[in-house]
Amino acid sequence: MKAYLINANEKTIEAVNIDGLPDIKALIGYETVDSDEVDASGDRLFFDESCFLRDQSGKGRFKLDNLAPVADRAVVIGARGDGTPLQDAAVSLEQLTSRIRWL
């Protein structure tokens, strides 16, 4: 499935292909993931649910639209309801890039 990896440490956004939640966890680097609905398109932002409780030395942060800031890495992918089942992200790379603010 088409998704996007946001890396706040490097201030990059890259298209990635994933097969499911285990791939999201591997890209983020933690088993404890949560997600927020991005918009009515069905896209969700998956992130480390403890991203602000962990050591923040040298970790970048970003803000997507009006969602709470996120530290380190996150993944945007299409999903329904509570984050399952997963599907291709509806947003384009260009649209997503214009909606992110690096902190």
All heavy atoms as an XYZ file, in Angstrom:
792
protein
N       0.828     -1.179      0.000
C       0.000      0.000      0.000
C       0.873      1.245      0.000
O       1.936      1.243      0.611
C      -0.891      0.006      1.228
C      -2.005     -1.013      1.183
S      -2.736     -1.258      2.800
C      -1.643     -2.524      3.453
N       0.382      2.277     -0.651
C       1.117      3.537     -0.723
C       0.961      4.297      0.598
O      -0.144      4.484      1.099
C       0.570      4.390     -1.868
C       1.219      5.760     -1.982
C       0.637      6.560     -3.124
C      -0.706      7.131     -2.682
N      -1.288      8.060     -3.644
N       2.094      4.707      1.150
C       2.119      5.467      2.397
C       3.273      6.464      2.323
O       4.051      6.461      1.364
C       2.299      4.523      3.582
N       3.381      7.297      3.355
C       4.458      8.284      3.422
C       5.118      8.231      4.788
O       4.433      8.249      5.811
C       3.920      9.700      3.170
C       3.251      9.832      1.832
C       1.872      9.817      1.721
C       4.003      9.933      0.664
C       1.252      9.909      0.487
C       3.392     10.026     -0.576
C       2.020     10.011     -0.651
O       1.412     10.106     -1.878
N       6.434      8.160      4.783
C       7.218      8.200      6.008
C       7.682      9.628      6.218
O       8.356     10.203      5.354
C       8.426      7.268      5.912
C       9.423      7.342      7.065
C       8.769      6.938      8.390
C      10.639      6.476      6.766
N       7.318     10.205      7.350
C       7.745     11.555      7.725
C       8.854     11.400      8.753
O       8.657     10.767      9.791
C       6.582     12.362      8.315
C       5.429     12.416      7.327
C       7.045     13.765      8.701
C       4.128     12.925      7.925
N      10.008     11.961      8.467
C      11.152     11.889      9.376
C      11.483     13.306      9.816
O      12.084     14.078      9.075
C      12.348     11.245      8.679
C      13.503     11.002      9.615
O      13.714     11.750     10.566
N      14.262      9.959      9.354
N      11.062     13.656     11.021
C      11.271     15.014     11.529
C      12.739     15.292     11.831
O      13.165     16.447     11.823
C      10.435     15.244     12.790
N      13.527     14.256     12.077
C      14.950     14.446     12.365
C      15.690     14.936     11.131
O      16.595     15.760     11.232
C      15.575     13.146     12.867
C      14.866     12.624     14.093
O      14.492     13.380     14.980
N      14.636     11.329     14.132
N      15.300     14.419      9.974
C      15.944     14.791      8.711
C      15.114     15.778      7.894
O      15.538     16.221      6.834
C      16.205     13.529      7.883
C      17.147     12.563      8.560
C      17.315     11.261      7.788
O      16.776     11.145      6.666
O      17.980     10.360      8.318
N      13.903     16.080      8.396
C      12.956     16.969      7.706
C      12.686     16.472      6.288
O      12.787     17.213      5.323
C      13.452     18.413      7.720
C      13.539     18.981      9.108
C      13.943     20.435      9.107
C      13.973     20.935     10.540
N      14.408     22.292     10.646
N      12.333     15.175      6.205
C      12.045     14.562      4.906
C      10.702     13.853      4.944
O      10.231     13.430      6.002
C      13.129     13.541      4.511
O      13.189     12.507      5.521
C      14.485     14.197      4.354
N      10.118     13.719      3.766
C       8.898     12.951      3.573
C       9.148     12.080      2.348
O       9.495     12.601      1.291
C       7.682     13.853      3.312
C       7.543     14.889      4.423
C       6.413     13.013      3.181
C       6.608     16.017      4.068
N       8.989     10.777      2.490
C       9.236      9.900      1.350
C       8.102      8.901      1.183
O       7.500      8.448      2.157
C      10.568      9.176      1.481
C      10.636      8.197      2.623
C      11.969      7.465      2.697
O      12.222      6.603      1.825
O      12.717      7.743      3.628
N       7.808      8.584     -0.068
C       6.806      7.571     -0.374
C       7.384      6.199     -0.049
O       8.549      5.923     -0.349
C       6.416      7.653     -1.842
N       6.566      5.357      0.579
C       6.977      3.996      0.921
C       5.820      3.058      0.615
O       4.667      3.476      0.552
C       7.389      3.869      2.412
C       8.644      4.659      2.716
C       6.261      4.310      3.336
N       6.129      1.797      0.428
C       5.105      0.762      0.257
C       5.142     -0.130      1.482
O       6.214     -0.593      1.885
C       5.374     -0.071     -0.996
C       5.031      0.685     -2.248
O       3.923      1.207     -2.367
N       5.960      0.773     -3.174
N       3.976     -0.371      2.067
C       3.906     -1.219      3.252
C       2.819     -2.263      3.075
O       1.908     -2.103      2.272
C       3.682     -0.406      4.537
C       2.318      0.268      4.510
C       4.768      0.622      4.749
C       1.923      0.826      5.845
N       2.929     -3.324      3.865
C       1.955     -4.405      3.797
C       0.966     -4.382      4.961
O      -0.098     -4.973      4.862
C       2.655     -5.761      3.787
C       3.404     -5.989      2.487
O       2.916     -5.547      1.436
O       4.492     -6.594      2.542
N       1.321     -3.733      6.069
C       0.415     -3.721      7.210
C       1.013     -3.021      8.408
O       2.076     -2.399      8.337
N       0.337     -3.155      9.552
C       0.752     -2.492     10.789
C       2.167     -2.857     11.225
O       2.898     -1.978     11.701
C      -0.264     -2.780     11.899
C      -0.105     -1.976     13.180
C      -0.162     -0.470     12.914
C      -1.173     -2.383     14.186
N       2.627     -4.099     11.064
C       4.008     -4.401     11.439
C       5.029     -3.536     10.677
O       6.040     -3.132     11.243
C       4.167     -5.882     11.091
C       2.789     -6.435     11.217
C       1.892     -5.336     10.710
N       4.749     -3.235      9.420
C       5.640     -2.368      8.646
C       5.621     -0.940      9.186
O       6.649     -0.270      9.224
C       5.244     -2.345      7.165
C       5.523     -3.662      6.463
O       6.330     -4.460      6.987
O       4.932     -3.891      5.400
N       4.444     -0.464      9.597
C       4.347      0.878     10.176
C       5.184      0.947     11.448
O       5.951      1.885     11.648
C       2.876      1.252     10.466
C       2.113      1.421      9.150
C       2.782      2.514     11.309
C       0.620      1.616      9.319
N       5.059     -0.045     12.306
C       5.828     -0.080     13.552
C       7.327     -0.104     13.272
O       8.099      0.571     13.943
C       5.426     -1.291     14.390
C       4.031     -1.180     14.952
C       3.639     -2.438     15.719
C       2.255     -2.315     16.298
N       1.866     -3.505     17.066
N       7.739     -0.858     12.264
C       9.160     -0.931     11.909
C       9.662      0.421     11.398
O      10.765      0.852     11.750
C       9.395     -2.014     10.867
N       8.870      1.097     10.576
C       9.284      2.405     10.057
C       9.367      3.451     11.163
O      10.270      4.282     11.172
C       8.312      2.877      8.973
C       8.394      2.156      7.639
C       7.219      2.532      6.748
C       9.711      2.478      6.933
N       8.424      3.414     12.097
C       8.423      4.377     13.198
C       9.506      4.023     14.208
O      10.106      4.896     14.820
C       7.030      4.441     13.851
C       6.041      5.051     12.853
C       7.052      5.239     15.145
C       4.589      4.987     13.290
N       9.756      2.739     14.371
C      10.820      2.299     15.273
C      10.348      1.901     16.657
O      11.164      1.634     17.533
N       9.036      1.818     16.863
C       8.482      1.455     18.172
C       7.249      0.584     17.983
O       6.541      0.699     16.986
C       8.099      2.702     18.980
C       9.281      3.546     19.347
C       9.588      4.680     18.610
C      10.121      3.204     20.406
C      10.687      5.465     18.921
C      11.224      3.979     20.726
C      11.502      5.102     19.986
O      12.598      5.861     20.287
N       6.972     -0.259     18.969
C       5.791     -1.114     18.954
C       4.544     -0.371     19.414
O       3.428     -0.801     19.140
C       6.007     -2.334     19.864
C       6.956     -3.358     19.293
C       6.341     -4.096     18.109
O       5.159     -4.482     18.171
O       7.052     -4.273     17.114
N       4.733      0.711     20.146
C       3.614      1.454     20.721
C       3.186      2.563     19.773
O       3.654      3.689     19.862
C       4.008      2.058     22.078
O       5.192      2.855     21.899
C       4.283      0.981     23.107
N       2.286      2.255     18.850
C       1.824      3.252     17.891
C       0.371      3.622     18.146
O      -0.410      2.817     18.654
C       2.007      2.800     16.423
C       3.468      2.578     16.101
C       1.187      1.587     16.109
N       0.059      4.841     17.813
C      -1.299      5.359     17.878
C      -1.536      6.088     16.571
O      -0.600      6.269     15.784
C      -1.440      6.301     19.073
C      -2.892      6.536     19.461
O      -3.802      5.994     18.797
O      -3.124      7.285     20.432
N      -2.761      6.514     16.309
C      -3.021      7.242     15.079
C      -4.094      8.297     15.300
O      -4.909      8.186     16.218
C      -3.439      6.299     13.957
O      -4.717      5.752     14.205
N      -4.063      9.316     14.448
C      -5.070     10.368     14.426
C      -5.589     10.494     13.011
O      -4.823     10.354     12.046
C      -4.471     11.727     14.829
C      -4.298     11.884     16.320
O      -5.079     11.281     17.081
O      -3.385     12.620     16.735
N      -6.866     10.784     12.892
C      -7.447     11.035     11.579
C      -6.887     12.348     11.039
O      -6.860     13.356     11.738
C      -8.962     11.119     11.698
C      -9.665     11.308     10.381
C     -11.170     11.349     10.540
O     -11.649     11.769     11.607
O     -11.845     10.958      9.589
N      -6.420     12.326      9.797
C      -5.850     13.527      9.182
C      -6.956     14.414      8.640
O      -6.986     15.612      8.896
C      -4.844     13.151      8.072
C      -4.365     14.374      7.335
C      -3.666     12.385      8.654
N      -7.862     13.838      7.863
C      -8.965     14.601      7.280
C     -10.041     13.636      6.806
O      -9.954     12.431      7.037
C      -8.479     15.507      6.146
C      -7.747     14.757      5.054
O      -8.044     13.566      4.825
O      -6.861     15.355      4.416
N     -11.037     14.161      6.116
C     -12.169     13.340      5.676
C     -11.814     12.327      4.588
O     -12.622     11.460      4.257
C     -13.293     14.246      5.177
N     -10.598     12.390      4.050
C     -10.173     11.459      2.997
C      -9.993     10.038      3.509
O      -9.915      9.097      2.735
C      -8.865     11.932      2.368
O      -7.790     11.744      3.288
N      -9.895      9.886      4.826
C      -9.641      8.570      5.412
C      -8.186      8.359      5.769
O      -7.832      7.342      6.356
N      -7.312      9.304      5.413
C      -5.893      9.172      5.777
C      -5.726      9.331      7.283
O      -6.441     10.093      7.931
C      -5.043     10.216      5.055
C      -4.846      9.891      3.586
O      -5.129      8.740      3.179
O      -4.409     10.783      2.848
N      -4.750      8.587      7.821
C      -4.433      8.665      9.249
C      -2.935      8.862      9.414
O      -2.142      8.388      8.600
C      -4.870      7.391      9.980
C      -6.383      7.199      9.962
C      -6.831      6.080     10.867
N      -6.721      6.393     12.281
C      -7.632      7.085     12.971
N      -8.694      7.562     12.373
N      -7.469      7.293     14.251
N      -2.569      9.536     10.484
C      -1.177      9.751     10.861
C      -0.859      8.777     11.983
O      -1.440      8.857     13.071
C      -0.956     11.196     11.324
C       0.436     11.520     11.847
C       1.440     11.530     10.693
C       0.441     12.854     12.572
N       0.033      7.816     11.719
C       0.483      6.857     12.733
C       1.795      7.362     13.324
O       2.684      7.786     12.579
C       0.694      5.473     12.114
C      -0.589      4.740     11.843
C      -1.316      5.009     10.696
C      -1.057      3.784     12.725
C      -2.498      4.336     10.427
C      -2.237      3.096     12.467
C      -2.959      3.379     11.322
N       1.936      7.285     14.652
C       3.105      7.817     15.346
C       3.355      7.023     16.620
O       2.485      6.271     17.077
C       2.893      9.301     15.674
C       1.627      9.563     16.452
C       1.625      9.579     17.835
C       0.420      9.758     15.778
C       0.457      9.792     18.552
C      -0.758      9.975     16.480
C      -0.745      9.992     17.869
N       4.531      7.201     17.198
C       4.882      6.575     18.476
C       4.048      7.252     19.559
O       4.170      8.454     19.771
C       6.376      6.752     18.748
C       6.787      6.357     20.153
O       6.089      5.533     20.789
O       7.816      6.880     20.619
N       3.185      6.489     20.232
C       2.299      7.093     21.221
C       3.056      7.688     22.406
O       2.513      8.518     23.130
C       1.245      6.103     21.704
C       1.770      4.988     22.578
C       0.671      4.040     23.039
O      -0.513      4.299     22.755
O       1.005      3.053     23.690
N       4.291      7.318     22.592
C       5.101      7.853     23.699
C       6.183      8.805     23.195
O       7.184      9.018     23.874
C       5.747      6.708     24.472
O       4.769      5.864     25.020
N       5.985      9.385     22.017
C       7.054     10.167     21.388
C       7.528     11.334     22.243
O       8.688     11.726     22.158
C       6.659     10.643     19.989
S       5.301     11.816     19.912
N       6.681     11.891     23.094
C       7.113     13.012     23.921
C       7.502     12.576     25.331
O       7.958     13.381     26.125
C       6.062     14.107     23.964
C       6.028     14.885     22.682
C       4.961     14.778     21.830
C       7.088     15.688     22.309
C       4.937     15.471     20.634
C       7.081     16.381     21.120
C       6.001     16.274     20.277
N       7.350     11.304     25.635
C       7.766     10.795     26.941
C       9.172     10.207     26.880
O       9.819     10.037     27.898
C       6.790      9.718     27.427
C       5.346     10.186     27.596
C       4.453      9.023     27.986
C       5.239     11.303     28.602
N       9.646      9.921     25.687
C      10.982      9.358     25.502
C      12.017     10.485     25.478
O      11.678     11.652     25.318
C      11.051      8.579     24.197
C      10.085      7.426     24.131
C      10.244      6.661     22.842
N       9.117      5.809     22.558
C       8.886      4.632     23.117
N       9.720      4.149     23.996
N       7.825      3.925     22.782
N      13.281     10.123     25.567
C      14.370     11.104     25.475
C      14.246     11.876     24.168
O      14.188     11.284     23.088
C      15.716     10.378     25.538
C      16.896     11.314     25.389
O      16.740     12.520     25.629
O      17.982     10.823     25.027
N      14.215     13.190     24.256
C      14.027     14.033     23.081
C      15.312     14.685     22.586
O      15.274     15.534     21.710
C      12.990     15.123     23.383
C      11.612     14.571     23.611
C      11.100     13.799     22.412
O      11.051     14.318     21.309
N      10.740     12.552     22.617
N      16.445     14.297     23.116
C      17.726     14.882     22.702
C      17.917     14.716     21.203
O      17.989     13.607     20.691
C      18.896     14.218     23.430
O      18.693     14.261     24.821
N      17.961     15.828     20.502
C      18.242     15.804     19.079
C      17.103     15.331     18.187
O      17.287     15.156     17.002
N      15.928     15.104     18.744
C      14.797     14.640     17.944
C      14.054     15.824     17.346
O      13.747     16.791     18.031
C      13.836     13.817     18.787
C      14.461     12.563     19.355
C      13.824     11.341     18.803
C      14.569     10.122     19.260
N      13.774      9.207     19.995
N      13.760     15.729     16.058
C      12.981     16.758     15.395
C      11.502     16.582     15.673
O      11.061     15.526     16.138
N      10.735     17.635     15.372
C       9.292     17.580     15.545
C       8.624     18.217     14.325
O       9.223     19.025     13.638
C       8.855     18.326     16.803
C       9.421     17.737     18.066
C       8.913     18.414     19.315
N       8.987     19.863     19.223
C       8.205     20.700     19.895
N       7.273     20.236     20.696
N       8.345     21.994     19.768
N       7.379     17.851     14.105
C       6.612     18.457     13.026
C       5.148     18.542     13.431
O       4.704     17.901     14.380
C       6.751     17.659     11.717
C       6.043     16.333     11.729
C       4.743     16.220     11.267
C       6.678     15.195     12.214
C       4.087     15.002     11.282
C       6.035     13.976     12.233
C       4.731     13.878     11.769
N       4.414     19.329     12.682
C       2.982     19.482     12.900
C       2.292     19.336     11.551
O       2.693     19.959     10.574
C       2.706     20.856     13.496
C       1.300     21.075     13.959
C       1.250     22.348     14.791
C      -0.148     22.769     15.131
N      -0.861     21.872     15.981
N       1.286     18.485     11.483
C       0.496     18.266     10.273
C      -0.870     18.906     10.495
O      -1.609     18.515     11.402
C       0.345     16.775      9.983
C      -0.612     16.361      8.858
C      -0.211     17.012      7.530
C      -0.644     14.858      8.713
N      -1.171     19.910      9.691
C      -2.429     20.646      9.820
C      -2.597     21.118     11.266
O      -1.688     21.724     11.817
C      -3.618     19.807      9.355
C      -3.580     19.478      7.867
O      -2.924     20.224      7.114
O      -4.209     18.488      7.457
N      -3.741     20.794     11.868
C      -4.023     21.229     13.243
C      -3.858     20.110     14.265
O      -4.296     20.255     15.409
C      -5.443     21.796     13.335
C      -5.570     23.087     12.570
O      -4.655     23.907     12.568
N      -6.699     23.280     11.911
N      -3.225     19.014     13.861
C      -2.986     17.915     14.799
C      -1.897     18.309     15.790
O      -1.111     19.223     15.534
C      -2.566     16.655     14.044
C      -3.588     16.068     13.067
C      -3.005     14.849     12.364
C      -4.876     15.699     13.790
N      -1.841     17.599     16.893
C      -0.786     17.836     17.893
C       0.576     17.554     17.266
O       0.697     16.693     16.382
C      -1.007     16.931     19.098
N       1.614     18.267     17.704
C       2.966     18.001     17.182
C       3.392     16.564     17.453
O       2.968     15.950     18.428
C       3.848     18.974     17.967
C       2.930     20.034     18.433
C       1.603     19.361     18.669
N       4.246     16.059     16.564
C       4.767     14.699     16.669
C       6.283     14.768     16.616
O       6.842     15.553     15.853
C       4.234     13.814     15.516
C       4.884     12.446     15.524
C       2.723     13.683     15.601
N       6.951     13.950     17.430
C       8.414     13.895     17.436
C       8.894     12.655     16.695
O       8.215     11.626     16.668
C       8.936     13.859     18.872
N      10.057     12.785     16.070
C      10.756     11.672     15.440
C      10.127     11.281     14.105
O      10.151     12.040     13.168
C      10.855     10.487     16.392
C      12.045      9.588     16.117
O      12.854      9.891     15.231
O      12.159      8.556     16.818
N       9.556     10.067     13.997
C       9.036      9.573     12.716
C       7.544      9.241     12.826
O       7.062      8.849     13.886
C       9.804      8.329     12.287
C      11.252      8.632     11.947
C      11.967      7.364     11.542
N      11.915      6.374     12.609
C      12.954      5.982     13.315
N      14.139      6.456     13.064
N      12.817      5.087     14.264
N       6.871      9.346     11.673
C       5.450      9.004     11.603
C       5.142      8.530     10.191
O       5.927      8.729      9.266
C       4.596     10.211     11.965
N       3.979      7.899     10.034
C       3.550      7.373      8.743
C       2.130      7.856      8.460
O       1.260      7.790      9.330
C       3.584      5.825      8.733
C       2.948      5.260      7.476
C       5.020      5.326      8.875
N       1.904      8.333      7.239
C       0.553      8.674      6.782
C       0.124      7.597      5.791
O       0.844      7.291      4.840
C       0.519     10.059      6.105
C      -0.847     10.307      5.454
C       0.832     11.161      7.109
N      -1.043      7.005      6.060
C      -1.593      5.970      5.189
C      -3.115      6.039      5.286
O      -3.654      6.526      6.277
C      -1.071      4.563      5.580
C      -1.475      3.521      4.543
C      -1.501      4.179      6.975
C      -0.747      2.197      4.672
N      -3.783      5.542      4.281
C      -5.235      5.480      4.320
C      -5.694      4.391      5.275
O      -5.068      3.344      5.391
N      -6.793      4.675      5.979
C      -7.350      3.702      6.910
C      -8.798      4.078      7.172
O      -9.211      5.199      6.899
C      -6.552      3.665      8.209
N      -9.520      3.155      7.726
C     -10.915      3.420      8.074
C     -11.080      3.357      9.584
O     -10.462      2.538     10.243
C     -11.824      2.400      7.432
C     -11.778      2.497      5.942
C     -12.837      1.641      5.340
N     -12.670      1.699      3.885
C     -13.113      0.800      3.063
N     -13.754     -0.237      3.520
N     -12.923      0.919      1.774
N     -11.904      4.222     10.116
C     -12.263      4.173     11.529
C     -11.081      4.171     12.465
O     -10.347      5.134     12.548
N     -10.886      3.063     13.137
C      -9.851      2.965     14.166
C      -8.465      2.670     13.604
O      -7.541      2.390     14.344
C     -10.221      1.888     15.178
C     -10.263      0.494     14.561
O     -10.163      0.380     13.327
O     -10.406     -0.473     15.325
N      -8.307      2.728     12.306
C      -6.988      2.488     11.718
C      -6.882      1.175     10.978
O      -5.818      0.811     10.514
N      -7.986      0.426     10.875
C      -7.986     -0.806     10.109
C      -9.257     -0.874      9.292
O     -10.276     -0.364      9.722
C      -7.922     -2.034     11.031
O      -9.002     -1.956     11.960
C      -6.603     -2.132     11.765
N      -9.311     -1.467      8.162
C      -8.155     -1.953      7.413
C      -7.391     -0.806      6.776
O      -7.921      0.279      6.568
C      -8.783     -2.847      6.340
C     -10.127     -2.236      6.106
C     -10.568     -1.691      7.443
N      -6.134     -1.068      6.470
C      -5.283     -0.067      5.829
C      -5.521     -0.053      4.326
O      -5.893     -1.066      3.742
C      -3.816     -0.364      6.128
C      -3.417     -0.336      7.606
C      -1.978     -0.775      7.765
C      -3.634      1.039      8.198
N      -5.274      1.100      3.715
C      -5.406      1.250      2.269
C      -4.436      2.330      1.805
O      -3.818      2.995      2.627
C      -6.846      1.611      1.902
C      -7.320      2.888      2.561
C      -8.833      3.042      2.533
O      -9.568      2.063      2.562
N      -9.294      4.273      2.482
N      -4.312      2.503      0.500
C      -3.424      3.544     -0.037
C      -3.781      4.908      0.531
O      -4.964      5.228      0.720
C      -3.541      3.633     -1.562
C      -2.862      2.478     -2.285
O      -2.022      1.798     -1.664
O      -3.177      2.268     -3.466
N      -2.763      5.709      0.790
C      -2.978      7.095      1.220
C      -3.663      7.859      0.090
O      -3.319      7.689     -1.083
C      -1.651      7.751      1.569
N      -4.628      8.702      0.435
C      -5.341      9.497     -0.563
C      -4.556     10.747     -0.936
O      -4.599     11.196     -2.066
C      -6.722      9.884     -0.038
N      -3.815     11.293      0.003
C      -3.070     12.528     -0.221
C      -1.865     12.275     -1.126
O      -1.282     11.194     -1.091
C      -2.625     13.154      1.140
C      -1.557     12.307      1.806
C      -2.160     14.577      0.970
N      -1.501     13.261     -1.925
C      -0.290     13.141     -2.744
C       0.904     13.633     -1.934
O       0.750     14.347     -0.938
C      -0.416     13.975     -4.020
O      -0.356     15.356     -3.714
N       2.087     13.272     -2.375
C       3.302     13.718     -1.706
C       3.375     15.243     -1.691
O       3.722     15.851     -0.674
C       4.543     13.126     -2.385
C       5.892     13.498     -1.782
C       5.991     13.083     -0.328
C       7.017     12.863     -2.586
N       3.019     15.882     -2.785
C       3.073     17.343     -2.878
C       2.085     17.989     -1.908
O       2.414     18.955     -1.229
C       2.777     17.803     -4.311
C       3.823     17.378     -5.316
C       3.721     15.903     -5.732
O       2.642     15.271     -5.567
O       4.738     15.364     -6.199
N       0.865     17.449     -1.835
C      -0.132     17.989     -0.912
C       0.316     17.823      0.537
O       0.203     18.756      1.340
C      -1.479     17.290     -1.111
C      -2.155     17.595     -2.411
C      -3.331     16.649     -2.669
O      -3.356     15.504     -2.208
N      -4.305     17.133     -3.426
N       0.829     16.644      0.865
C       1.274     16.381      2.229
C       2.424     17.301      2.608
O       2.429     17.882      3.693
C       1.696     14.911      2.380
C       2.154     14.481      3.762
C       1.058     14.675      4.801
C       2.607     13.026      3.731
N       3.367     17.479      1.716
C       4.517     18.346      1.980
C       4.066     19.769      2.295
O       4.598     20.408      3.215
C       5.474     18.338      0.772
O       5.930     16.997      0.563
C       6.667     19.243      1.002
N       3.068     20.255      1.589
C       2.600     21.633      1.813
C       1.853     21.793      3.126
O       1.687     22.895      3.625
C       1.724     22.092      0.651
O       0.475     21.422      0.660
N       1.414     20.683      3.730
C       0.629     20.739      4.960
C       1.450     20.500      6.214
O       0.924     20.568      7.326
C      -0.499     19.712      4.867
C      -1.485     20.072      3.775
C      -2.419     18.962      3.413
N      -3.186     18.462      4.548
C      -3.985     17.398      4.463
N      -4.121     16.749      3.323
N      -4.651     16.997      5.513
N       2.739     20.217      6.071
C       3.600     19.939      7.225
C       4.434     21.167      7.561
O       4.987     21.820      6.697
C       4.508     18.724      6.942
C       3.646     17.463      6.952
C       5.641     18.620      7.971
C       4.377     16.185      6.744
N       4.519     21.425      8.875
C       5.362     22.506      9.376
C       6.392     21.879     10.309
O       6.049     21.179     11.284
C       4.526     23.533     10.118
C       5.311     24.736     10.572
C       4.405     25.855     11.043
N       3.319     25.391     11.897
C       3.230     25.652     13.205
N       4.152     26.382     13.808
N       2.217     25.194     13.904
N       7.684     22.089     10.005
C       8.771     21.562     10.840
C       8.933     22.466     12.046
O       8.939     23.689     11.916
C      10.067     21.477     10.049
C       9.934     20.699      8.778
C       9.959     21.194      7.513
C       9.724     19.292      8.638
N       9.776     20.187      6.596
C       9.629     19.011      7.263
C       9.590     18.236      9.538
C       9.428     17.719      6.765
C       9.388     16.957      9.044
C       9.312     16.704      7.681
N       9.066     21.888     13.226
C       9.197     22.668     14.465
C      10.601     22.600     15.021
O      11.339     21.717     14.754
C       8.211     22.159     15.496
C       6.735     22.106     15.062
C       5.886     21.475     16.139
C       6.220     23.497     14.741
